[in-house]
């Protein structure tokens, strides 16, 4: 038998070793996240990772590249489309109390809707279930007057913010309350999400990542179920725990939310291997990979980008927010940094990362080592070594814009030029080079290349507008 004090010392040693391993892992994860944000020119990130009862929080950098204000655990970000998940949960809470039926045509609740063309009777088929699983036939966002149907409701999948705005209007009418009042009642207050709102509140004055100017405040007063949620990673992690546990929902409703409602084969979008592994539930995307089923959602409000993912069976989840155009390009690397290596189908399905990620990473690494002026020879050498090596035009264009955003303007021009040389008949390649020259204040070269882009694609209204603004006509 060991003496009691020996056992106590052993227990203390085990605890110390476990703590050292934990903090070393967290330090390594933080360091890797810093490498990623620096590589893509992302000024800061706010992240929470859940593993069972444990929660890791990482707050790095500043709120934007033009600010020295640090990202903290309390910084408020635009959640963008992560707003949809919270609204879906709210609607399902109302469904459980028979305030709304998921399969009743919404027109029966609201009557006429000003975003719908009264001459098209197909709108009358749209239900709450179709909205939550994105099968309404509505576009993501419609025109100034109407949101015209792009297919007959419930015939296929197409992501739609318009659908969520329609359902919001219905729910507000049924409850007699605003979106934020409903969300506070059904989700934020019950779960203790004290820094979340679908509209501006005074407490955001000192916390928001977008400032508190009159314009900023006014821009964040409009309540939108699809995109206006203001929150932080800590609060959203609370919500993800509720999603995983089904807190506040009937068991059958929870299973329905995270069950396969429709295949996510996006109407008229690029088809990839991810389509075989991606579905939509009620309010969240679903993927199945080597470790099981994960619910997820991405957010994109211009420079505000975010992502969340949760695995109820494993009780694992992660959410992060950034204020950078390239904030979603790091999603797969972020997930690999906090979870065991596996396939992350959402990053392929959304198309935000490089389409040929491994090829682009090898190309970029060699460019950094050898120099961006050698792009053509580096590409040729890599292609000779690996016949599967591919550099899609859009990926190379993205790389050039990433470099431009980081202030590596000469390097960006070199990549724009390489892309144009590799794709000499591409209007997009000319447009990219024009943007690079514009950033370099080379107005004449910018106009020249915008004109070439417009010549190749006469419907390129953006290029036409830039030519006019630069005084080229």
Secondary structure, DSSP 8 states (H G I E B T S, - for coil): ---HHHHHHHHHHHHHHHHHHHHHHHHHHHHHHHHHHHHHT--EEEEEEEETTEEEEEEEEBSSTT---B--TT-BEE-TTHHHHHHHHHHHHHHHTTSS-TTSBTHHHH---TTS-TT-GGGGG-BHHHHHTT-S---SS--SS----SS-TTSSB---HHHHHHHHHHHHHHHTS-HHHHHIIIIIHHHT-TT-BSS--GGGGGTBTT---HHHHHHT-S--TTT--EE-HHHHHHHHHHHHHTTTS-HHHHHHHTS--EE--BTTS---GGGGGEEE-SSSEEEEETTEEEEEEEEEETTEEEEEEEETTTTEEEEEEEESTTTTTTHHHHHHHHS-S---HHHHHH--S-TTHHHHHHHHHHHHHH-GGGHHHHHHHHHHH-TT----HHHHHHHHHHHHHTT-HHHHHHHHHHHHHHSTT-HHHHHHHHHHHHHTT-HHHHHHHHHHHHHH-TT-HHHHHHHHHTT--
